[in-house]
Amino acid sequence: MRHPFRLPWRRPGESQISRETKTAQGFVAIAQEGRAHWTSRSYAALSREGFMRNPVAHRAVRLISETAAAVPLLAYQGSEERSEHPVLALMARPNGRMAGQDFLETLYGHLLLSGNAYVDAAEIGGETRELHLLRPDRIRILEGRDGWPAAYEYRVGNHARRISAGEEGLLHLRLFHPLDDHLGFPPLAAAQTALDLSNAAATWNKALLDNSARPSGALVYQPKEGGNLSADQYDRLKTELDEGYSGPMRAGRPLLLEGGLDWKAMGLSPRDMDFVEAKNGAARDVALAFGVPPMLIGIPGDNTYANYQEANRALYRLTVLPLVSRTAASLSAWLSIRFGEALKLVPDLDQVSGLSGERSEIWARIKDADFLTDEEKRQAVGY
């Protein structure tokens, strides 16, 4: 027997079911709570629902990737700094379509949204001339008999390319994943629930605005003679309500009712109105997963840091510099093998504007250290 409140084209457990029925006393709206739907943790799903749809996730990813890409890198060969080197030229212009900052910004974006980033090198005459980034969702790891990656398969449409997983092959950067030996875990996946709550709150708010910026009510039919509306009268009434009284441009329009019709407004309780705080709480959770102080994104009600400058310094120290340092270390080891010499890429902290206050304090302390020689002072500040 078919359930009286279930629409025939719906399956059990699908999204929220809502149906209007007619009774002798009037209209009754029957709603059955459905199962919650969560965003997939794939790179494409997190990119669409997070970076491309959620303003908090979008700003957090751009803030980290752009800030990290703006940190200049220094090249050291042993203990000697090299102001000119083929590696620096390669990092400044990785390929014909990207400058160095664009390349690094995309690399950090892949890490934040996928937990993985893949760098491929193009060789001309046995020398590494270009670096290219491969989209994480197009990469498949091919395991060997020992369980370790034997090769990477990069597929675009019907074209597949096999890339070696050796030291001179593809560079795979990944974030820590406790349950996967080969793939990284994206920060946005940890905030998946908060991301969906934030998007759902925005969708609910938009639907509320489209519905004359107020919650729906009940139109009650109570004729004096008894009886019920005919099918034609019922359809005509629904059409008039949809076309004449729905939408933000029709907000506040008076409702004209015929005999026997009465409008019962349904207001929002304080508990229902708590969705505003729930939306801000979800936004804070998304920012927390990325390691971005909510103050920098403009989320209200968060005063963890005394001022904006302190929050900006925390972003550099706790999020940006660890990401830059680990990426530079991986690039150093990979490029050292390809160039046949020991190289080390390190971030130039003196050029980081967000840490200028800290650097000034260090310089002042070293300057006042009378027990150090000038040469020792130069070494202490990185020269």
Secondary structure, 3 states (H helix, E strand, C coil): CCCCCCCCCCCCCCCCEEEEEECCCCEEEEEECCCCCCCCCCHHHHHHHHHCCCHHHHHHHHHHHHHHHCCCEEEEECCEEECCCHHHHHHHCCECCECHHHHHHHHHHHHHHHCEEEEEEEEECCEEEEEEEECHHHEEEEECCCCCEEEEEEEECCEEEEEECCCCCCEEEECCCCCCCCCCCCHHHHCHHHHHHHHHHHHHHHHHHHCCCCCCCEEEECCCCCCCCCHHHHHHHHHHHHHHCCCHHHCCCCCCCCCCEEEECCCCCCCHHHHHHHHHHHHHHHHHHHCCCHHHHCCCCCCCCCCHHHHHHHHHHHHHHHHHHHHHHHHHHHHHHHHCCCCEEEECHHHCHHHHHHHHHHHHHHHCCCCCCHHHHHHHCCC
